[in-house]
Amino acid sequence: MTPGFVWLSEAARVLTFRAPRWERLDGGPWTLVALVLLSLAVGLGLQREAIDGAATFEWSAIYKSWSGTLVSVWICWLLLASAGRREPGPAHVGTLVSLLVAVTLLLNIVDGAVAKLAPAVFGSPDDWPDGARWVEWLFPMVWEGLASLRLWWRLTTSGAVRVIALLLTPLPIAISGWLDPMYFWWPARSADANEQYAGLSLSEEVLDTQSQLMADALRALPPSQPGIVNVYAATYAPYASQDVFMHESAVVAKTMTERFGTAGRTVQLVTNAKSQNAIPWATRPNLHKTIARMGAVMDREKDVLFLHLTSHGGRDGLLATDSYPLETEPMTPALLKQWLDEAGIRWRVISISACFSGSWIAPLADDGTLVMTAADATHTSYGCGSRSPLTFFGQAMYVDALKETWSFQQAHARARQLIEVREKDVGKTDGYSNPQIREGAAIGDVLKRLEAQQRDR
């Protein structure tokens, strides 16, 4: 039996909660190196297989993200150095560490095979419910943690050491699987993606449809419902050549409907050829009309306007627009503030997902406004590429954080944490985007009433 098969065989025993046969194992330095290299090679292959089409290799992942492994080595040393060891056991720490590497290697091979076969049985993972995706992601880590705990439990009779092992077992798994994972491959971004974009259709039929879509959207806005804080929501995504902004608009609108009851009170404005027969374009006149109409039908004393803008941003404070061949002008914070003031909208929650979007805070700030941005005024945000499903801010804020709270402030604080971790994972080179938030002196009480209202529904 080959040495490699012996290690995988004993790893299988660990993963099935059986005692390994230590007499078959001797984890010398070269054995450990071979297992680590093999584990890296399998990880490289599985991650590449999971990406359709072209991909780019992230060299820094090889020397990053070893913190979970270091914690595992320390736990192995702690167990073997402690009193009350059971026999038989590993001859030295290297054998125990090598076995744990083999366990991870075997689990990755099995997990990769399951991931390859699962779509044939259960359909595409993109169509799975969120709960199934969480189970698919968490199950291997939980299984490995339980198997490691059982292994460590066998190695000692000391109650104190066992308690320490119980408390420490989740740590290396959590670090390696969530806080500090290794990502070797990333979907390649086409350098000529914008050159391939054909632009909007400006046929008479499309123009007539757009005019009707805008009129219908504004006409459908209902008047304020008395006795509660109503939220009126609008999204503005004016960059047509990249679908990420269209997708983000849809996700934000869905989250606002589910969490804040904005069904019937939401207007999406999206510039994209794929949605031009269903959603009004994100142009400055359409946004102006939307703000004016919402200001007319809402109760300005108690209702809240939520507005999410998503596009590329510049250091000059302009929100980029791309609507070729339609000529449009970029949105500015000063113009947005003017329109909100003219509409008499008192309570405002404004969310800007764009690079350098922190520059919008000062122009928009007032006592009745909460402003949230994806970055500060001197840093880029992340996730706005042609192949991105959502921006990092859109994902963290409107998929991850707001599902756990009705507080925009708490959600933004949580989103900041998630974004910082994820930007480090992908090797963002120009510094943390540093999302910003500013709360006006008077809007806090209104948002607390809204939070309590939604919690008590």
C-alpha positions as CSV (number, residue, x, y, z in Angstrom):
1,M,0.0,0.0,0.0
2,T,1.4,3.4,-1.0
3,P,2.3,5.9,1.7
4,G,-0.2,8.4,0.3
5,F,-3.0,5.9,0.4
6,V,-2.1,5.0,4.0
7,W,-2.5,8.6,5.1
8,L,-5.9,8.9,3.3
9,S,-7.0,5.6,4.7
10,E,-6.3,6.7,8.2
11,A,-7.9,10.1,7.5
12,A,-11.0,8.3,6.5
13,R,-11.1,6.5,9.8
14,V,-10.9,9.9,11.6
15,L,-13.7,11.3,9.5
16,T,-15.8,8.3,10.4
17,F,-15.0,8.8,14.1
18,R,-12.8,5.8,14.4
19,A,-9.4,5.6,16.0
20,P,-6.5,6.0,13.6
21,R,-3.9,3.2,13.5
22,W,-0.9,5.2,14.7
23,E,1.6,2.4,14.1
24,R,1.1,2.9,10.3
25,L,1.9,6.6,10.5
26,D,5.1,8.5,10.8
27,G,4.8,12.2,9.9
28,G,8.3,13.2,9.2
29,P,9.2,16.6,7.6
30,W,9.0,15.4,4.0
31,T,5.7,13.6,4.6
32,L,4.2,16.8,6.0
33,V,5.6,18.9,3.1
34,A,4.2,16.3,0.6
35,L,0.7,16.3,2.2
36,V,0.6,20.1,2.3
37,L,1.6,20.4,-1.3
38,L,-0.9,17.8,-2.4
39,S,-3.6,19.6,-0.4
40,L,-2.7,22.9,-2.1
41,A,-2.8,21.2,-5.5
42,V,-6.3,19.7,-4.8
43,G,-7.5,23.1,-3.6
44,L,-6.2,24.8,-6.7
45,G,-7.9,22.2,-9.0
46,L,-11.3,22.3,-7.2
47,Q,-11.5,26.0,-7.1
48,R,-10.6,26.3,-10.7
49,E,-13.2,23.7,-11.6
50,A,-15.9,25.7,-9.8
51,I,-15.4,28.7,-12.1
52,D,-16.9,28.7,-15.6
53,G,-14.8,30.3,-18.3
54,A,-11.6,32.2,-17.9
55,A,-10.1,32.8,-14.5
56,T,-7.1,34.7,-13.0
57,F,-4.8,33.2,-10.5
58,E,-4.2,35.0,-7.2
59,W,-0.6,34.2,-6.3
60,S,-0.8,35.8,-2.9
61,A,-3.3,33.2,-1.7
62,I,-0.4,30.7,-1.5
63,Y,1.4,32.6,1.2
64,K,-1.6,34.1,2.8
65,S,-4.3,32.6,5.0
66,W,-2.3,30.2,7.1
67,S,-3.6,31.4,10.4
68,G,-6.1,28.5,10.8
69,T,-3.3,26.0,10.2
70,L,-1.0,27.6,12.8
71,V,-3.8,27.4,15.4
72,S,-4.2,23.7,14.6
73,V,-0.5,23.1,15.0
74,W,-0.6,24.9,18.4
75,I,-3.5,22.7,19.5
76,C,-1.7,19.6,18.5
77,W,1.4,20.6,20.5
78,L,-0.8,21.5,23.5
79,L,-2.5,18.1,23.5
80,L,0.7,16.1,23.2
81,A,2.6,18.2,25.7
82,S,-0.1,17.9,28.3
83,A,-0.3,15.4,31.1
84,G,-2.7,12.4,31.0
85,R,-2.0,11.3,27.4
86,R,-3.5,8.1,26.3
87,E,-1.6,5.3,24.5
88,P,-1.3,4.4,21.7
89,G,-0.9,7.8,20.2
90,P,1.2,9.7,17.6
91,A,5.0,9.5,18.1
92,H,5.3,13.3,17.8
93,V,3.5,16.5,16.8
94,G,4.5,16.1,13.2
95,T,2.5,12.9,12.8
96,L,-0.7,14.5,14.3
97,V,-0.4,17.6,12.2
98,S,0.2,15.5,9.1
99,L,-2.9,13.4,9.8
100,L,-5.0,16.6,10.2
101,V,-3.7,17.8,6.8
102,A,-4.7,14.4,5.3
103,V,-8.2,14.8,6.9
104,T,-8.7,18.2,5.3
105,L,-7.3,16.8,2.0
106,L,-9.7,13.9,1.9
107,L,-12.7,16.0,3.0
108,N,-11.9,18.5,0.2
109,I,-11.8,15.7,-2.3
110,V,-15.1,14.3,-1.2
111,D,-16.7,17.8,-1.0
112,G,-15.4,18.5,-4.5
113,A,-16.9,15.3,-5.9
114,V,-20.3,16.0,-4.2
115,A,-20.3,19.6,-5.6
116,K,-19.7,18.1,-9.1
117,L,-22.5,15.6,-8.8
118,A,-25.0,17.6,-6.8
119,P,-26.3,19.7,-9.8
120,A,-27.3,16.6,-11.6
121,V,-29.5,15.5,-8.7
122,F,-30.7,18.8,-7.1
123,G,-30.3,21.2,-10.0
124,S,-28.1,24.3,-10.2
125,P,-26.9,25.7,-6.9
126,D,-28.0,29.1,-8.1
127,D,-31.6,27.9,-7.8
128,W,-31.2,26.4,-4.3
129,P,-32.9,28.1,-1.4
130,D,-30.6,30.1,0.9
131,G,-31.0,27.4,3.6
132,A,-29.6,24.7,1.4
133,R,-26.6,26.9,0.4
134,W,-25.8,27.5,4.0
135,V,-26.0,23.7,4.8
136,E,-23.8,22.9,1.7
137,W,-21.2,25.4,2.9
138,L,-21.3,24.7,6.7
139,F,-21.6,20.9,6.7
140,P,-18.0,20.0,5.7
141,M,-16.6,22.4,8.3
142,V,-18.9,21.1,11.1
143,W,-18.1,17.5,10.2
144,E,-14.3,18.2,10.2
145,G,-14.6,20.0,13.5
146,L,-16.5,17.1,15.1
147,A,-14.0,14.6,13.7
148,S,-11.1,16.6,15.0
149,L,-12.6,16.9,18.4
150,R,-13.2,13.1,18.6
151,L,-9.6,12.5,17.6
152,W,-8.2,14.9,20.2
153,W,-10.6,13.5,22.8
154,R,-9.0,10.1,22.3
155,L,-5.5,11.4,22.9
156,T,-5.9,12.5,26.5
157,T,-7.6,11.5,29.7
158,S,-7.2,14.9,31.3
159,G,-10.5,16.6,31.9
160,A,-9.0,20.1,31.7
161,V,-7.3,19.4,28.5
162,R,-10.4,17.9,27.0
163,V,-12.4,21.1,27.9
164,I,-9.7,23.2,26.3
165,A,-9.9,21.0,23.1
166,L,-13.7,21.3,23.1
167,L,-13.4,25.1,23.3
168,L,-10.6,25.4,20.7
169,T,-11.9,22.9,18.1
170,P,-14.1,25.4,16.2
171,L,-11.3,28.0,16.0
172,P,-9.1,26.7,13.2
173,I,-12.1,25.6,11.2
174,A,-13.8,29.0,11.5
175,I,-10.5,30.9,10.7
176,S,-9.8,28.8,7.6
177,G,-13.3,28.5,6.4
178,W,-14.7,32.0,7.0
179,L,-12.4,34.6,8.5
180,D,-9.3,33.8,6.5
181,P,-10.1,31.4,3.5
182,M,-7.7,30.8,0.6
183,Y,-9.1,31.9,-2.7
184,F,-6.7,31.0,-5.6
185,W,-8.9,31.7,-8.6
186,W,-11.2,34.6,-9.5
187,P,-13.4,34.9,-12.6
188,A,-11.5,36.8,-15.3
189,R,-12.8,40.2,-16.3
190,S,-12.9,40.9,-20.0
191,A,-10.7,43.9,-20.9
192,D,-13.0,44.7,-23.8
193,A,-16.3,44.1,-22.0
194,N,-17.5,47.6,-22.6
195,E,-16.5,47.5,-26.3
196,Q,-18.8,44.4,-26.7
197,Y,-21.7,46.3,-25.2
198,A,-24.1,47.2,-28.0
199,G,-25.9,50.0,-26.2
200,L,-29.6,50.7,-25.6
201,S,-32.2,50.5,-28.3
202,L,-33.7,53.9,-29.2
203,S,-36.4,52.7,-31.5
204,E,-39.8,54.4,-31.4
205,E,-41.3,51.3,-29.8
206,V,-38.8,51.3,-26.9
207,L,-39.1,55.1,-26.4
208,D,-42.9,54.8,-26.2
209,T,-42.6,51.8,-23.8
210,Q,-40.2,53.8,-21.6
211,S,-42.6,56.8,-21.4
212,Q,-45.4,54.5,-20.4
213,L,-43.4,52.6,-17.8
214,M,-42.4,55.8,-16.1
215,A,-46.0,57.1,-16.1
216,D,-47.3,53.8,-14.8
217,A,-44.7,53.6,-12.0
218,L,-45.5,57.0,-10.7
219,R,-49.3,56.6,-11.1
220,A,-49.2,53.3,-9.1
221,L,-47.6,54.9,-6.0
222,P,-50.3,54.8,-3.2
223,P,-51.0,57.6,-0.7
224,S,-49.7,57.2,2.8
225,Q,-51.3,54.7,5.1
226,P,-52.3,56.5,8.3
227,G,-51.0,55.3,11.7
228,I,-47.7,53.8,10.6
229,V,-44.4,54.9,9.2
230,N,-44.5,54.2,5.5
231,V,-41.3,53.7,3.6
232,Y,-41.2,54.8,-0.1
233,A,-38.2,53.3,-1.9
234,A,-36.4,54.2,-5.1
235,T,-33.3,52.7,-6.8
236,Y,-31.2,54.5,-9.3
237,A,-28.8,52.4,-11.5
238,P,-27.6,54.5,-14.5
239,Y,-24.7,52.4,-15.8
240,A,-26.0,50.2,-18.6
241,S,-23.0,48.3,-19.8
242,Q,-22.5,46.3,-16.6
243,D,-25.3,44.1,-15.3
244,V,-24.1,44.3,-11.6
245,F,-25.9,47.5,-11.1
246,M,-29.2,46.2,-12.5
247,H,-28.8,43.1,-10.3
248,E,-28.1,45.3,-7.2
249,S,-31.2,47.4,-7.9
250,A,-33.4,44.3,-7.9
251,V,-31.8,42.9,-4.7
252,V,-32.2,46.2,-2.9
253,A,-35.8,46.6,-4.0
254,K,-36.5,43.0,-2.8
255,T,-34.9,43.6,0.6
256,M,-36.8,46.8,1.1
257,T,-40.1,45.1,0.2
258,E,-39.5,42.1,2.5
259,R,-38.0,44.0,5.5
260,F,-39.8,47.4,5.3
261,G,-43.1,46.6,3.5
262,T,-42.4,48.8,0.5
263,A,-44.5,46.7,-1.9
264,G,-46.3,49.1,-4.2
265,R,-44.2,52.0,-2.9
266,T,-41.0,51.1,-4.8
267,V,-39.8,52.5,-8.0
268,Q,-36.7,51.0,-9.7
269,L,-34.9,53.2,-12.2
270,V,-32.4,51.1,-14.2
271,T,-30.5,51.8,-17.4
272,N,-29.9,48.4,-19.1
273,A,-30.9,47.0,-22.4
274,K,-32.0,43.8,-20.7
275,S,-34.6,45.5,-18.6
276,Q,-35.7,48.4,-20.9
277,N,-39.0,46.9,-21.7
278,A,-39.9,46.4,-18.0
279,I,-38.2,49.1,-15.9
280,P,-37.9,52.9,-16.5
281,W,-34.4,54.1,-17.3
282,A,-32.3,55.7,-14.7
283,T,-32.1,59.2,-16.0
284,R,-31.9,62.5,-14.1
285,P,-35.4,63.6,-15.3
286,N,-36.9,60.2,-14.2
287,L,-35.3,60.5,-10.8
288,H,-36.5,64.0,-10.4
289,K,-40.1,63.0,-11.3
290,T,-39.9,60.0,-8.9
291,I,-38.8,62.2,-6.0
292,A,-41.4,64.8,-6.7
293,R,-44.2,62.3,-6.9
294,M,-43.2,60.4,-3.7
295,G,-43.0,63.8,-1.9
296,A,-46.6,64.5,-3.1
297,V,-48.2,61.2,-2.0
298,M,-46.3,60.5,1.2
299,D,-47.0,62.0,4.7
300,R,-44.0,64.2,5.0
301,E,-44.3,64.4,8.8
302,K,-43.9,60.7,9.5
303,D,-43.0,58.8,6.3
304,V,-39.5,58.0,5.1
305,L,-38.0,58.0,1.6
306,F,-35.3,55.4,1.0
307,L,-33.1,56.0,-2.0
308,H,-30.3,53.7,-3.2
309,L,-27.9,54.9,-6.0
310,T,-25.5,52.4,-7.5
311,S,-22.9,53.0,-10.2
312,H,-19.2,53.9,-10.6
313,G,-18.1,57.0,-8.8
314,G,-15.3,59.5,-9.2
315,R,-13.2,61.6,-6.9
316,D,-15.1,64.6,-8.3
317,G,-18.3,63.4,-6.7
318,L,-20.1,62.5,-9.9
319,L,-22.1,59.3,-10.2
320,A,-21.2,57.8,-13.6
321,T,-23.8,57.2,-16.2
322,D,-23.5,54.9,-19.3
323,S,-26.5,54.9,-21.6
324,Y,-25.0,54.9,-25.1
325,P,-26.3,56.0,-27.5
326,L,-28.7,58.0,-25.3
327,E,-26.9,61.1,-24.0
328,T,-27.4,61.5,-20.2
329,E,-25.7,63.6,-17.5
330,P,-24.1,62.2,-14.3
331,M,-25.9,62.6,-11.0
332,T,-24.5,64.9,-8.4
333,P,-25.2,65.2,-4.6
334,A,-26.0,68.9,-4.8
335,L,-28.7,68.3,-7.4
336,L,-30.1,65.4,-5.4
337,K,-30.3,67.6,-2.3
338,Q,-32.0,70.3,-4.3
339,W,-34.7,67.9,-5.6
340,L,-35.3,66.4,-2.1
341,D,-35.7,69.9,-0.6
342,E,-38.0,71.0,-3.4
343,A,-40.2,67.9,-2.8
344,G,-40.5,68.8,0.9
345,I,-39.4,65.3,1.9
346,R,-38.4,65.6,5.5
347,W,-37.1,62.1,6.4
348,R,-34.5,60.5,4.1
349,V,-32.3,57.4,4.1
350,I,-29.9,57.7,1.2
351,S,-27.5,54.8,0.2
352,I,-24.7,55.3,-2.3
353,S,-22.9,52.3,-3.6
354,A,-20.0,53.7,-5.6
355,C,-16.3,54.4,-5.4
356,F,-15.4,57.6,-3.5
357,S,-19.0,57.9,-2.4
358,G,-18.0,59.4,1.0
359,S,-17.8,62.7,-0.9
360,W,-21.6,62.7,-1.0
361,I,-22.1,62.8,2.7
362,A,-21.5,66.5,3.4
363,P,-23.7,67.8,0.5
364,L,-26.6,65.6,1.5
365,A,-26.4,65.8,5.3
366,D,-29.1,67.5,7.4
367,D,-31.1,66.8,10.5
368,G,-33.6,64.6,8.7
369,T,-31.2,62.5,6.7
370,L,-29.3,59.3,7.2
371,V,-26.5,58.9,4.5
372,M,-24.7,55.6,4.0
373,T,-21.9,55.1,1.5
374,A,-19.9,52.1,0.2
375,A,-16.6,54.0,0.6
376,D,-15.1,57.1,2.0
377,A,-14.1,60.1,-0.2
378,T,-10.6,58.8,-0.9
379,H,-11.0,55.1,-1.5
380,T,-12.6,52.8,-4.1
381,S,-15.3,50.3,-3.2
382,Y,-15.2,46.8,-4.6
383,G,-17.3,44.4,-6.6
384,C,-18.4,46.6,-9.5
385,G,-16.8,44.6,-12.3
386,S,-18.5,43.1,-15.3
387,R,-18.6,39.6,-13.8
388,S,-19.6,40.7,-10.3
389,P,-23.1,39.5,-9.1
390,L,-23.3,42.3,-6.6
391,T,-21.0,45.0,-5.3
392,F,-19.4,44.2,-1.9
393,F,-21.5,46.9,-0.3
394,G,-24.8,45.7,-1.9
395,Q,-24.1,42.1,-0.8
396,A,-23.0,43.0,2.8
397,M,-25.7,45.6,3.4
398,Y,-28.7,44.4,1.6
399,V,-28.3,40.6,1.6
400,D,-26.3,39.8,4.7
401,A,-26.8,42.6,7.3
402,L,-30.4,43.8,6.9
403,K,-31.8,40.3,7.2
404,E,-30.8,40.3,10.8
405,T,-32.0,43.8,11.8
406,W,-34.4,46.6,10.9
407,S,-31.8,49.2,12.0
408,F,-30.0,50.8,9.1
409,Q,-27.3,51.9,11.5
410,Q,-26.7,48.4,12.9
411,A,-26.8,46.9,9.4
412,H,-24.2,49.4,8.2
413,A,-21.9,48.6,11.1
414,R,-22.2,44.9,10.3
415,A,-21.6,45.5,6.6
416,R,-18.4,47.4,7.4
417,Q,-17.1,44.3,9.2
418,L,-18.0,42.0,6.4
419,I,-16.6,44.2,3.7
420,E,-13.3,44.6,5.5
421,V,-12.8,40.8,5.8
422,R,-13.9,40.2,2.2
423,E,-11.6,42.9,0.7
424,K,-8.7,41.4,2.6
425,D,-9.6,38.0,1.2
426,V,-9.5,39.2,-2.4
427,G,-6.3,41.2,-1.9
428,K,-7.7,44.7,-2.5
429,T,-4.6,46.7,-3.0
430,D,-5.6,50.4,-2.5
431,G,-6.8,50.1,1.1
432,Y,-10.0,49.4,2.9
433,S,-12.9,51.1,1.2
434,N,-14.1,52.4,4.7
435,P,-17.9,52.7,4.2
436,Q,-19.3,55.8,5.9
437,I,-22.5,56.7,7.7
438,R,-23.8,60.0,9.0
439,E,-27.1,60.3,11.0
440,G,-28.9,63.6,11.2
441,A,-29.8,64.9,14.7
442,A,-33.6,64.4,14.2
443,I,-34.0,61.3,12.1
444,G,-32.9,58.8,14.7
445,D,-36.3,58.8,16.5
446,V,-38.2,58.3,13.3
447,L,-36.0,55.3,12.4
448,K,-36.4,53.8,15.9
449,R,-40.2,54.0,15.5
450,L,-39.8,52.3,12.1
451,E,-37.6,49.6,13.5
452,A,-40.0,48.9,16.4
453,Q,-42.9,48.9,14.0
454,Q,-41.3,46.3,11.7
455,R,-40.2,44.1,14.6
456,D,-43.7,44.0,16.1
457,R,-45.4,43.2,12.8
